Amino acid sequence: MSVDPRIEALKARHQFLEKSIENEEARPMPNDLHLAEMKREKLRIKDEIAQLNNA
């Protein structure tokens, strides 16, 4: 069973965003706008992965 390269790329991006969000939240004064953008992107990617897995 071959793994879809698109899904793997999305998973890697999702993981990168998760780490970036953690790093931003750990800062003394996190950038709330940047955090919100990263969280929206992470959710969009999660939804896209789910759609591709169901297709």
MMTF fields as JSON, N, C-alpha, C and O atoms, coordinates in Angstrom:
{
  "mmtfVersion": "1.0.0",
  "mmtfProducer": "UNKNOWN",
  "numBonds": 219,
  "numAtoms": 220,
  "numGroups": 55,
  "numChains": 1,
  "numModels": 1,
  "chainsPerModel": [1],
  "groupsPerChain": [55],
  "chainIdList": ["A"],
  "bondAtomList": [4, 2, 8, 6, 12, 10, 16, 14, 20, 18, 24, 22, 28, 26, 32, 30, 36, 34, 40, 38, 44, 42, 48, 46, 52, 50, 56, 54, 60, 58, 64, 62, 68, 66, 72, 70, 76, 74, 80, 78, 84, 82, 88, 86, 92, 90, 96, 94, 100, 98, 104, 102, 108, 106, 112, 110, 116, 114, 120, 118, 124, 122, 128, 126, 132, 130, 136, 134, 140, 138, 144, 142, 148, 146, 152, 150, 156, 154, 160, 158, 164, 162, 168, 166, 172, 170, 176, 174, 180, 178, 184, 182, 188, 186, 192, 190, 196, 194, 200, 198, 204, 202, 208, 206, 212, 210, 216, 214],
  "bondOrderList": [1, 1, 1, 1, 1, 1, 1, 1, 1, 1, 1, 1, 1, 1, 1, 1, 1, 1, 1, 1, 1, 1, 1, 1, 1, 1, 1, 1, 1, 1, 1, 1, 1, 1, 1, 1, 1, 1, 1, 1, 1, 1, 1, 1, 1, 1, 1, 1, 1, 1, 1, 1, 1, 1],
  "groupList": [{"groupName": "MET", "atomNameList": ["N", "CA", "C", "O"], "elementList": ["N", "C", "C", "O"], "formalChargeList": [0, 0, 0, 0], "bondAtomList": [1, 0, 2, 1, 3, 2], "bondOrderList": [1, 1, 2], "singleLetterCode": "M", "chemCompType": "L-PEPTIDE LINKING"}, {"groupName": "SER", "atomNameList": ["N", "CA", "C", "O"], "elementList": ["N", "C", "C", "O"], "formalChargeList": [0, 0, 0, 0], "bondAtomList": [1, 0, 2, 1, 3, 2], "bondOrderList": [1, 1, 2], "singleLetterCode": "S", "chemCompType": "L-PEPTIDE LINKING"}, {"groupName": "VAL", "atomNameList": ["N", "CA", "C", "O"], "elementList": ["N", "C", "C", "O"], "formalChargeList": [0, 0, 0, 0], "bondAtomList": [1, 0, 2, 1, 3, 2], "bondOrderList": [1, 1, 2], "singleLetterCode": "V", "chemCompType": "L-PEPTIDE LINKING"}, {"groupName": "ASP", "atomNameList": ["N", "CA", "C", "O"], "elementList": ["N", "C", "C", "O"], "formalChargeList": [0, 0, 0, 0], "bondAtomList": [1, 0, 2, 1, 3, 2], "bondOrderList": [1, 1, 2], "singleLetterCode": "D", "chemCompType": "L-PEPTIDE LINKING"}, {"groupName": "PRO", "atomNameList": ["N", "CA", "C", "O"], "elementList": ["N", "C", "C", "O"], "formalChargeList": [0, 0, 0, 0], "bondAtomList": [1, 0, 2, 1, 3, 2], "bondOrderList": [1, 1, 2], "singleLetterCode": "P", "chemCompType": "L-PEPTIDE LINKING"}, {"groupName": "ARG", "atomNameList": ["N", "CA", "C", "O"], "elementList": ["N", "C", "C", "O"], "formalChargeList": [0, 0, 0, 0], "bondAtomList": [1, 0, 2, 1, 3, 2], "bondOrderList": [1, 1, 2], "singleLetterCode": "R", "chemCompType": "L-PEPTIDE LINKING"}, {"groupName": "ILE", "atomNameList": ["N", "CA", "C", "O"], "elementList": ["N", "C", "C", "O"], "formalChargeList": [0, 0, 0, 0], "bondAtomList": [1, 0, 2, 1, 3, 2], "bondOrderList": [1, 1, 2], "singleLetterCode": "I", "chemCompType": "L-PEPTIDE LINKING"}, {"groupName": "GLU", "atomNameList": ["N", "CA", "C", "O"], "elementList": ["N", "C", "C", "O"], "formalChargeList": [0, 0, 0, 0], "bondAtomList": [1, 0, 2, 1, 3, 2], "bondOrderList": [1, 1, 2], "singleLetterCode": "E", "chemCompType": "L-PEPTIDE LINKING"}, {"groupName": "ALA", "atomNameList": ["N", "CA", "C", "O"], "elementList": ["N", "C", "C", "O"], "formalChargeList": [0, 0, 0, 0], "bondAtomList": [1, 0, 2, 1, 3, 2], "bondOrderList": [1, 1, 2], "singleLetterCode": "A", "chemCompType": "L-PEPTIDE LINKING"}, {"groupName": "LEU", "atomNameList": ["N", "CA", "C", "O"], "elementList": ["N", "C", "C", "O"], "formalChargeList": [0, 0, 0, 0], "bondAtomList": [1, 0, 2, 1, 3, 2], "bondOrderList": [1, 1, 2], "singleLetterCode": "L", "chemCompType": "L-PEPTIDE LINKING"}, {"groupName": "LYS", "atomNameList": ["N", "CA", "C", "O"], "elementList": ["N", "C", "C", "O"], "formalChargeList": [0, 0, 0, 0], "bondAtomList": [1, 0, 2, 1, 3, 2], "bondOrderList": [1, 1, 2], "singleLetterCode": "K", "chemCompType": "L-PEPTIDE LINKING"}, {"groupName": "HIS", "atomNameList": ["N", "CA", "C", "O"], "elementList": ["N", "C", "C", "O"], "formalChargeList": [0, 0, 0, 0], "bondAtomList": [1, 0, 2, 1, 3, 2], "bondOrderList": [1, 1, 2], "singleLetterCode": "H", "chemCompType": "L-PEPTIDE LINKING"}, {"groupName": "GLN", "atomNameList": ["N", "CA", "C", "O"], "elementList": ["N", "C", "C", "O"], "formalChargeList": [0, 0, 0, 0], "bondAtomList": [1, 0, 2, 1, 3, 2], "bondOrderList": [1, 1, 2], "singleLetterCode": "Q", "chemCompType": "L-PEPTIDE LINKING"}, {"groupName": "PHE", "atomNameList": ["N", "CA", "C", "O"], "elementList": ["N", "C", "C", "O"], "formalChargeList": [0, 0, 0, 0], "bondAtomList": [1, 0, 2, 1, 3, 2], "bondOrderList": [1, 1, 2], "singleLetterCode": "F", "chemCompType": "L-PEPTIDE LINKING"}, {"groupName": "ASN", "atomNameList": ["N", "CA", "C", "O"], "elementList": ["N", "C", "C", "O"], "formalChargeList": [0, 0, 0, 0], "bondAtomList": [1, 0, 2, 1, 3, 2], "bondOrderList": [1, 1, 2], "singleLetterCode": "N", "chemCompType": "L-PEPTIDE LINKING"}],
  "groupTypeList": [0, 1, 2, 3, 4, 5, 6, 7, 8, 9, 10, 8, 5, 11, 12, 13, 9, 7, 10, 1, 6, 7, 14, 7, 7, 8, 5, 4, 0, 4, 14, 3, 9, 11, 9, 8, 7, 0, 10, 5, 7, 10, 9, 5, 6, 10, 3, 7, 6, 8, 12, 9, 14, 14, 8],
  "groupIdList": [1, 2, 3, 4, 5, 6, 7, 8, 9, 10, 11, 12, 13, 14, 15, 16, 17, 18, 19, 20, 21, 22, 23, 24, 25, 26, 27, 28, 29, 30, 31, 32, 33, 34, 35, 36, 37, 38, 39, 40, 41, 42, 43, 44, 45, 46, 47, 48, 49, 50, 51, 52, 53, 54, 55],
  "secStructList": [7, 7, 7, 7, 2, 2, 2, 2, 2, 2, 2, 2, 2, 2, 2, 2, 2, 2, 2, 2, 2, 2, 2, 2, 2, 2, 1, 1, 1, 7, 7, 2, 2, 2, 2, 2, 2, 2, 2, 2, 2, 2, 2, 2, 2, 2, 2, 2, 2, 2, 2, 2, 2, 2, 7],
  "xCoordList": [0.854, 0.0, 0.897, 1.703, 0.748, 1.568, 0.941, -0.272, 1.783, 1.304, 1.336, 2.327, 0.251, 0.138, 1.153, 1.153, 2.022, 3.028, 2.396, 2.975, 1.227, 0.541, 0.162, 0.337, -0.36, -0.74, 0.498, 0.465, 1.578, 2.819, 3.339, 3.804, 3.265, 3.708, 2.829, 3.323, 1.531, 0.609, 0.872, 0.836, 1.132, 1.431, 2.703, 2.778, 3.698, 4.95, 4.715, 5.241, 3.928, 3.602, 2.817, 3.064, 1.868, 1.062, 1.962, 1.796, 2.913, 3.846, 4.725, 4.978, 5.187, 5.996, 5.2, 5.721, 3.944, 3.102, 2.871, 2.878, 2.667, 2.453, 3.664, 3.516, 4.854, 6.078, 6.232, 6.646, 5.901, 5.998, 5.029, 5.364, 3.837, 2.843, 3.348, 3.249, 3.887, 4.443, 5.551, 5.601, 6.43, 7.531, 7.022, 7.521, 6.032, 5.483, 4.794, 4.936, 4.043, 3.339, 4.314, 3.977, 5.503, 6.5, 7.218, 7.89, 7.079, 7.736, 7.087, 5.911, 7.854, 7.29, 6.091, 5.123, 6.152, 5.04, 4.721, 5.177, 3.933, 3.638, 2.828, 2.033, 3.047, 2.325, 0.984, 0.926, -0.091, -1.412, -1.917, -2.569, -1.626, -2.072, -1.378, -2.017, -0.082, 0.684, 0.214, 0.097, -0.054, -0.562, -1.892, -2.093, -2.786, -4.099, -3.961, -4.655, -3.072, -2.852, -2.315, -2.767, -1.357, -0.775, -1.806, -1.848, -2.638, -3.668, -4.714, -5.177, -5.093, -6.046, -5.464, -6.142, -4.201, -3.529, -3.442, -3.675, -3.11, -2.993, -4.343, -4.396, -5.413, -6.751, -7.136, -7.736, -6.793, -7.091, -6.375, -6.945, -5.121, -4.337, -4.94, -5.033, -5.347, -5.962, -7.213, -7.43, -8.032, -9.248, -8.917, -9.588, -7.884, -7.49, -6.979, -7.273, -6.217, -5.733, -6.922, -6.951, -7.892, -9.078, -9.828, -10.274, -9.97, -10.66, -9.909, -10.527, -8.596, -7.8, -7.841, -7.835, -7.882, -7.952, -9.307, -9.397, -10.349, -11.689, -11.983, -12.99, -11.125, -11.386, -11.034, -11.193],
  "yCoordList": [-1.184, 0.0, 1.244, 1.441, 2.056, 3.253, 4.436, 4.643, 5.196, 6.377, 7.563, 7.791, 8.307, 9.46, 10.528, 10.974, 10.943, 11.965, 13.297, 14.029, 13.602, 14.847, 14.805, 15.785, 13.654, 13.516, 13.606, 14.249, 12.971, 13.024, 14.459, 14.872, 15.206, 16.605, 17.433, 18.284, 17.179, 17.913, 17.562, 18.437, 16.302, 15.891, 16.557, 16.975, 16.652, 17.307, 18.789, 19.326, 19.441, 20.861, 21.047, 21.991, 20.138, 20.179, 20.071, 20.816, 19.141, 18.954, 20.187, 20.607, 20.762, 21.989, 23.123, 23.849, 23.269, 24.322, 24.08, 25.021, 22.829, 22.513, 22.934, 23.513, 22.64, 23.015, 24.542, 25.103, 25.203, 26.662, 27.319, 28.321, 26.759, 27.287, 27.125, 28.048, 25.955, 25.723, 26.725, 27.283, 26.948, 27.895, 29.314, 30.041, 29.699, 31.058, 31.24, 32.284, 30.219, 30.312, 30.342, 30.85, 29.808, 29.788, 31.123, 31.354, 31.994, 33.302, 34.145, 33.963, 35.069, 35.937, 36.764, 36.947, 37.254, 38.039, 37.493, 38.039, 36.408, 35.81, 36.751, 37.559, 36.627, 37.416, 36.727, 35.701, 37.29, 36.671, 36.557, 35.573, 37.542, 37.5, 36.354, 35.593, 36.244, 35.169, 33.801, 32.861, 33.688, 32.436, 32.054, 30.902, 33.011, 32.738, 32.279, 31.356, 32.915, 32.522, 31.095, 30.306, 30.773, 29.428, 28.376, 27.291, 28.698, 27.748, 27.53, 26.406, 28.593, 28.452, 27.57, 26.689, 27.816, 27.02, 25.555, 24.658, 25.318, 23.957, 23.234, 22.071, 23.913, 23.333, 23.061, 22.03, 23.982, 23.796, 22.559, 21.772, 22.401, 21.25, 19.961, 18.957, 19.987, 18.811, 18.408, 17.224, 19.383, 19.11, 18.528, 17.608, 19.064, 18.573, 17.139, 16.327, 16.829, 15.463, 14.51, 13.436, 14.909, 14.081, 13.85, 12.734, 14.884, 14.737, 13.78, 12.933, 13.899, 13.028, 11.573, 10.649, 11.376, 10.022, 9.374, 8.155, 10.186, 9.664, 9.501, 8.895, 10.029, 9.978, 8.629, 8.418],
  "zCoordList": [0.0, 0.0, 0.0, 0.91, -1.009, -1.167, -0.427, -0.469, 0.242, 0.96, 0.004, -0.688, -0.024, -0.905, -0.497, 0.651, -1.433, -1.099, -0.667, 0.136, -1.193, -0.811, 0.673, 1.396, 1.115, 2.52, 3.408, 4.457, 2.995, 3.777, 3.882, 4.944, 2.803, 2.818, 3.749, 4.49, 3.706, 4.587, 6.05, 6.916, 6.324, 7.708, 8.213, 9.368, 7.345, 7.728, 8.019, 8.994, 7.175, 7.381, 8.681, 9.432, 8.942, 10.157, 11.388, 12.353, 11.346, 12.46, 12.66, 13.789, 11.544, 11.625, 12.276, 13.123, 11.878, 12.456, 13.944, 14.738, 14.319, 15.727, 16.561, 17.638, 16.056, 16.764, 16.798, 17.812, 15.7, 15.634, 16.61, 17.243, 16.731, 17.674, 19.1, 19.908, 19.406, 20.744, 21.057, 22.153, 20.095, 20.294, 20.503, 21.362, 19.719, 19.841, 21.192, 21.83, 21.628, 22.908, 24.089, 25.159, 23.9, 24.976, 25.134, 26.139, 24.15, 24.243, 25.335, 25.647, 25.916, 26.966, 26.476, 27.215, 25.251, 24.693, 23.307, 22.303, 23.248, 21.945, 21.057, 21.539, 19.764, 18.776, 18.528, 17.85, 19.076, 18.994, 17.562, 17.213, 16.74, 15.344, 14.606, 13.879, 14.799, 14.153, 14.65, 13.864, 15.949, 16.506, 15.863, 15.48, 15.747, 15.158, 13.707, 13.279, 12.953, 11.555, 11.466, 10.637, 12.319, 12.295, 12.694, 12.114, 13.686, 14.117, 13.032, 12.837, 12.323, 11.204, 10.109, 9.579, 9.775, 8.74, 9.16, 8.35, 10.422, 10.931, 10.826, 10.428, 11.176, 11.083, 9.628, 9.324, 8.735, 7.313, 6.782, 6.026, 7.188, 6.754, 7.32, 6.613, 8.581, 9.192, 8.422, 8.164, 8.057, 7.285, 5.915, 5.448, 5.274, 3.955, 4.028, 3.151, 5.068, 5.261, 5.424, 4.823, 6.233, 6.452, 5.146, 4.879, 4.338, 3.048, 2.136, 1.492, 2.07, 1.215, 1.695, 0.881, 2.992, 3.531, 3.239, 3.093, 3.155, 2.901, 1.421, 1.054, 0.573, -0.873, -1.46, -2.662]
}
